[in-house]
Amino acid sequence: MKPQIITLSLSILALGAQRSAGIMPVQVVQVPGYTEGVVIDREGRVYVSLPYHGAIYRVSGDTAAVWAKTSAPNGHKVLPDGTHLVCDGAAHAVLHLDADGRVIDTASSESEGRVLRAPNDLTLDANGGFYFTDPGGSSLANPIGTVHYVDRQRRTHLVVGGLAFPNGIVIRPDGRTVLVGESQRNRILSYPVISPGKVGEMTVFANLPAKGEGQIANEPDGMCLDAEGNLYVAHYGMRQVQVLGRDGRLRQRYPAGNLTTSNVAFGGPRMDQLFITGALGDEKTTPGALFRLDLGIRGLSPIPR
């Protein structure tokens, strides 16, 4: 009986968090396919990746136009100099683009002599380097997913392996902790940073809610942080964004608009709007959309100062 009581208590807590949100998503723009890798540059311009269409769109108001073409763009970050890093699974690389969307060079294509499988998402640190996930070919049955670090000299190092589809990734502003979404296990992992590219023992930061009626999966995808250190997780297949406190506890559950919720980023004039990517239904057959939650909560910019 005791496990049932605990499960019921957690369900009530999760339901309360969901109902307390009280904020509905606003559709900003609809695009031809599933969207990923939302980022906002210093000028406030929003970009979204369309991996199945080989394009990155830039959003202006309620319209979107192709900004860049790559094989299968996914996770995306803007560097302090205004250039861009884009994970591209089909190119088996992290690409470096200029401010006009042209490919300058390749930031990473192999790690310690091994070709990358399918880079997915990335996060920038304050040392001029970045961490990225590579879930290519990994699953519960075949947990070969990896996390890598690219230093300022463009050398790529293996950080951790043995993961069941590592996906979204963020580093806390103090540089001491890297958080990774392990999609196939529906959880967020935490790694203490010993030095750039070297981490200590993994702990489970949070186990996320399971899917329910009308939801098709429960897989953490892209993530971002607010100014208080709360973690916002795009919960793929749930049509939700989960908000976890610094202690890993569920604080809020926001409706996401997209069923296959894929990524999140703060933007807007006051950095208090959460932009959300994904697709309205199945990621391969339905249009994609960019939604916005007007939270009034200040987010952190992922661009290091």
C-alpha positions as CSV (number, residue, x, y, z in Angstrom):
1,M,0.0,0.0,0.0
2,K,2.8,2.5,0.8
3,P,4.1,2.8,-2.8
4,Q,0.5,3.5,-4.0
5,I,0.1,6.3,-1.5
6,I,3.4,7.8,-2.6
7,T,2.3,7.6,-6.3
8,L,-1.0,9.2,-5.6
9,S,0.7,12.1,-3.7
10,L,3.0,12.8,-6.6
11,S,0.1,12.7,-9.0
12,I,-1.8,15.3,-6.9
13,L,1.3,17.5,-6.7
14,A,1.8,17.3,-10.5
15,L,-1.9,18.1,-11.2
16,G,-1.7,21.1,-8.8
17,A,1.3,22.4,-10.6
18,Q,-0.4,22.0,-14.0
19,R,-3.5,23.9,-12.9
20,S,-1.6,26.7,-11.3
21,A,0.0,27.8,-14.6
22,G,-3.0,29.8,-15.8
23,I,-1.1,31.0,-18.9
24,M,-2.0,29.9,-22.4
25,P,0.4,29.7,-25.4
26,V,0.1,32.2,-28.2
27,Q,0.9,31.0,-31.7
28,V,3.5,33.3,-33.2
29,V,3.9,31.6,-36.6
30,Q,3.3,28.3,-38.4
31,V,5.9,26.7,-40.7
32,P,5.9,23.8,-43.1
33,G,7.3,21.2,-40.7
34,Y,8.5,20.2,-37.2
35,T,10.6,22.9,-35.6
36,E,13.6,22.7,-33.3
37,G,16.5,24.7,-31.9
38,V,14.8,28.0,-31.1
39,V,17.3,30.8,-30.4
40,I,17.1,34.6,-30.0
41,D,20.1,36.8,-31.0
42,R,21.1,40.0,-29.2
43,E,18.8,42.1,-31.6
44,G,15.9,40.0,-30.5
45,R,15.5,38.1,-33.8
46,V,14.1,34.6,-33.4
47,Y,15.4,31.6,-35.3
48,V,13.9,28.1,-35.6
49,S,15.4,24.9,-37.1
50,L,13.4,22.7,-39.5
51,P,15.4,19.4,-39.6
52,Y,13.2,17.6,-42.1
53,H,13.2,20.6,-44.4
54,G,17.0,21.3,-44.2
55,A,16.4,24.9,-43.3
56,I,16.7,27.5,-40.5
57,Y,13.9,30.1,-40.5
58,R,14.2,33.6,-39.1
59,V,10.9,34.9,-37.6
60,S,9.8,38.5,-38.1
61,G,6.5,39.3,-36.5
62,D,4.0,36.7,-37.6
63,T,6.0,35.7,-40.7
64,A,9.0,33.4,-41.2
65,A,11.5,33.1,-44.0
66,V,14.4,30.8,-44.7
67,W,17.6,32.3,-43.3
68,A,20.0,29.3,-43.8
69,K,20.1,25.9,-45.5
70,T,21.9,22.9,-43.9
71,S,21.3,19.2,-44.1
72,A,19.3,18.6,-40.9
73,P,19.6,21.6,-38.5
74,N,18.7,21.0,-34.9
75,G,20.1,22.6,-31.7
76,H,21.3,26.1,-32.3
77,K,23.2,28.8,-30.3
78,V,24.4,32.3,-31.1
79,L,28.0,33.2,-30.1
80,P,29.0,36.5,-28.5
81,D,30.5,37.6,-31.9
82,G,27.1,37.2,-33.6
83,T,28.0,34.0,-35.5
84,H,26.0,30.8,-34.9
85,L,26.6,27.2,-34.0
86,V,24.2,24.6,-35.3
87,C,24.0,20.9,-34.6
88,D,23.3,19.0,-37.8
89,G,22.5,15.3,-37.4
90,A,22.7,14.5,-41.1
91,A,26.0,16.3,-41.5
92,H,27.3,14.5,-38.4
93,A,28.8,17.8,-37.2
94,V,28.3,21.0,-35.4
95,L,28.4,23.7,-38.0
96,H,29.7,27.3,-37.7
97,L,27.6,29.9,-39.6
98,D,28.1,33.6,-40.1
99,A,25.5,36.2,-39.2
100,D,23.9,35.9,-42.6
101,G,23.4,32.1,-42.4
102,R,26.4,31.1,-44.5
103,V,28.5,28.1,-43.3
104,I,31.9,29.4,-42.3
105,D,33.4,26.1,-41.2
106,T,32.8,23.0,-39.0
107,A,33.2,23.5,-35.3
108,S,33.2,19.7,-34.6
109,S,32.9,16.6,-36.7
110,E,34.8,14.0,-34.6
111,S,35.7,13.3,-31.0
112,E,38.9,11.7,-30.1
113,G,39.2,10.0,-33.5
114,R,35.6,8.9,-33.8
115,V,33.2,10.5,-36.2
116,L,30.1,12.1,-34.6
117,R,26.8,10.2,-35.1
118,A,24.1,12.9,-34.9
119,P,24.8,16.0,-32.7
120,N,21.5,17.2,-31.3
121,D,21.8,20.2,-28.9
122,L,24.4,22.4,-27.3
123,T,25.2,24.9,-24.5
124,L,27.9,27.5,-24.4
125,D,30.2,28.0,-21.4
126,A,32.1,31.1,-20.3
127,N,35.5,29.7,-21.3
128,G,34.9,30.0,-25.1
129,G,33.9,26.3,-25.4
130,F,30.6,24.4,-25.6
131,Y,29.1,21.1,-24.6
132,F,26.8,19.1,-27.0
133,T,24.8,15.9,-27.0
134,D,25.1,13.2,-29.6
135,P,22.2,10.7,-29.2
136,G,22.7,9.1,-32.6
137,G,21.6,5.4,-32.6
138,S,21.0,5.3,-28.9
139,S,18.0,4.0,-27.1
140,L,17.0,2.1,-23.9
141,A,18.2,-1.1,-25.5
142,N,21.3,0.5,-27.0
143,P,22.5,3.3,-24.6
144,I,25.4,4.6,-26.6
145,G,24.5,8.3,-26.4
146,T,27.3,10.7,-25.6
147,V,28.1,14.2,-24.4
148,H,31.1,16.1,-25.8
149,Y,33.0,19.3,-25.1
150,V,34.6,21.5,-27.7
151,D,37.3,23.8,-26.2
152,R,38.4,27.2,-27.5
153,Q,41.1,25.5,-29.7
154,R,38.3,23.5,-31.4
155,R,39.4,20.2,-29.9
156,T,36.5,17.9,-29.2
157,H,36.6,15.7,-26.0
158,L,34.3,12.9,-24.9
159,V,32.7,14.0,-21.6
160,V,30.3,11.1,-20.8
161,G,28.8,8.1,-22.6
162,G,26.3,5.3,-22.0
163,L,23.2,7.4,-22.2
164,A,19.8,6.5,-23.6
165,F,19.3,9.4,-26.1
166,P,20.9,12.4,-24.4
167,N,19.0,15.5,-25.8
168,G,18.7,19.0,-24.3
169,I,21.6,20.4,-22.4
170,V,22.4,23.5,-20.3
171,I,25.2,24.7,-18.2
172,R,24.4,26.8,-15.1
173,P,25.8,30.4,-15.2
174,D,28.4,29.7,-12.6
175,G,29.8,27.0,-14.8
176,R,29.7,24.4,-12.0
177,T,26.9,22.2,-13.2
178,V,25.8,20.7,-16.6
179,L,22.2,19.4,-16.9
180,V,21.3,16.8,-19.6
181,G,17.9,15.5,-20.6
182,E,18.0,11.7,-21.1
183,S,15.0,11.3,-23.3
184,Q,14.5,7.6,-23.3
185,R,14.6,7.5,-19.5
186,N,12.4,10.6,-19.0
187,R,14.7,12.2,-16.6
188,I,17.2,15.1,-16.2
189,L,20.8,14.3,-15.2
190,S,23.2,16.5,-13.3
191,Y,27.0,16.6,-13.6
192,P,29.3,18.7,-11.5
193,V,31.9,20.4,-13.6
194,I,35.5,19.8,-12.4
195,S,37.1,21.8,-15.2
196,P,36.0,22.7,-18.7
197,G,35.1,19.4,-20.4
198,K,35.6,17.3,-17.3
199,V,32.7,16.3,-15.0
200,G,32.2,14.3,-11.8
201,E,29.8,11.6,-10.9
202,M,26.3,11.8,-12.4
203,T,23.2,12.2,-10.2
204,V,19.5,12.2,-11.2
205,F,18.3,15.8,-11.0
206,A,14.7,14.9,-11.7
207,N,12.4,12.2,-13.0
208,L,9.7,13.8,-15.1
209,P,5.9,13.1,-15.2
210,A,4.7,10.2,-17.3
211,K,2.4,10.6,-20.3
212,G,-1.4,10.5,-19.9
213,E,-4.5,10.7,-22.0
214,G,-4.0,12.6,-25.3
215,Q,-0.2,12.5,-24.9
216,I,2.0,10.4,-27.2
217,A,5.4,10.3,-25.4
218,N,7.2,11.6,-22.3
219,E,10.7,12.6,-23.5
220,P,12.6,15.6,-22.2
221,D,14.0,17.6,-25.2
222,G,15.4,21.2,-25.2
223,M,15.9,23.2,-22.0
224,C,16.7,26.7,-20.7
225,L,17.0,28.5,-17.4
226,D,15.4,31.6,-15.8
227,A,17.1,34.2,-13.8
228,E,16.3,32.3,-10.5
229,G,17.9,29.1,-11.7
230,N,14.6,27.2,-12.5
231,L,14.9,24.8,-15.4
232,Y,12.3,24.8,-18.2
233,V,12.1,21.5,-20.1
234,A,10.3,21.0,-23.4
235,H,8.5,17.7,-22.8
236,Y,8.2,16.0,-26.2
237,G,4.9,14.2,-26.7
238,M,3.3,15.9,-23.7
239,R,2.2,19.3,-25.1
240,Q,3.8,20.7,-22.0
241,V,6.8,22.6,-20.6
242,Q,7.9,21.4,-17.2
243,V,9.5,23.8,-14.8
244,L,11.9,22.4,-12.2
245,G,13.2,24.3,-9.2
246,R,16.9,24.3,-8.2
247,D,16.1,21.3,-6.0
248,G,14.8,19.3,-9.0
249,R,11.2,19.4,-7.8
250,L,8.3,20.2,-10.2
251,R,7.3,23.8,-9.8
252,Q,5.0,24.4,-12.8
253,R,3.5,22.8,-15.8
254,Y,2.8,25.1,-18.8
255,P,0.8,24.2,-21.9
256,A,3.1,24.3,-24.9
257,G,0.9,24.5,-27.9
258,N,2.9,21.9,-29.9
259,L,2.2,18.3,-29.0
260,T,5.7,17.3,-29.9
261,T,7.3,20.0,-27.8
262,S,10.9,20.2,-28.8
263,N,12.8,23.3,-27.5
264,V,12.4,26.4,-25.4
265,A,14.2,29.8,-25.1
266,F,13.6,33.1,-23.4
267,G,13.3,36.2,-25.4
268,G,11.2,39.4,-25.9
269,P,12.1,43.0,-25.0
270,R,12.2,42.2,-21.3
271,M,13.5,38.6,-21.7
272,D,10.3,37.4,-20.0
273,Q,8.6,35.5,-22.9
274,L,9.2,31.8,-23.4
275,F,9.4,30.7,-27.1
276,I,8.5,27.0,-27.8
277,T,9.1,24.9,-30.9
278,G,7.8,21.5,-32.1
279,A,5.0,20.3,-34.3
280,L,1.2,20.5,-33.8
281,G,1.0,16.7,-34.0
282,D,3.3,13.9,-35.3
283,E,6.6,15.5,-36.1
284,K,6.9,13.9,-39.6
285,T,3.4,14.6,-40.9
286,T,2.0,17.8,-39.4
287,P,3.1,21.5,-39.6
288,G,5.4,23.0,-37.1
289,A,4.7,26.1,-35.1
290,L,6.4,28.6,-32.9
291,F,4.5,29.4,-29.7
292,R,5.1,32.0,-27.0
293,L,4.2,32.0,-23.3
294,D,4.0,35.5,-21.8
295,L,5.3,34.5,-18.4
296,G,6.5,37.8,-16.9
297,I,9.4,35.8,-15.5
298,R,12.9,36.9,-16.5
299,G,15.0,34.3,-18.4
300,L,18.7,34.0,-18.8
301,S,20.3,34.6,-22.2
302,P,22.3,31.6,-23.4
303,I,24.9,34.0,-25.0
304,P,27.9,34.4,-22.6
305,R,29.0,38.0,-21.9
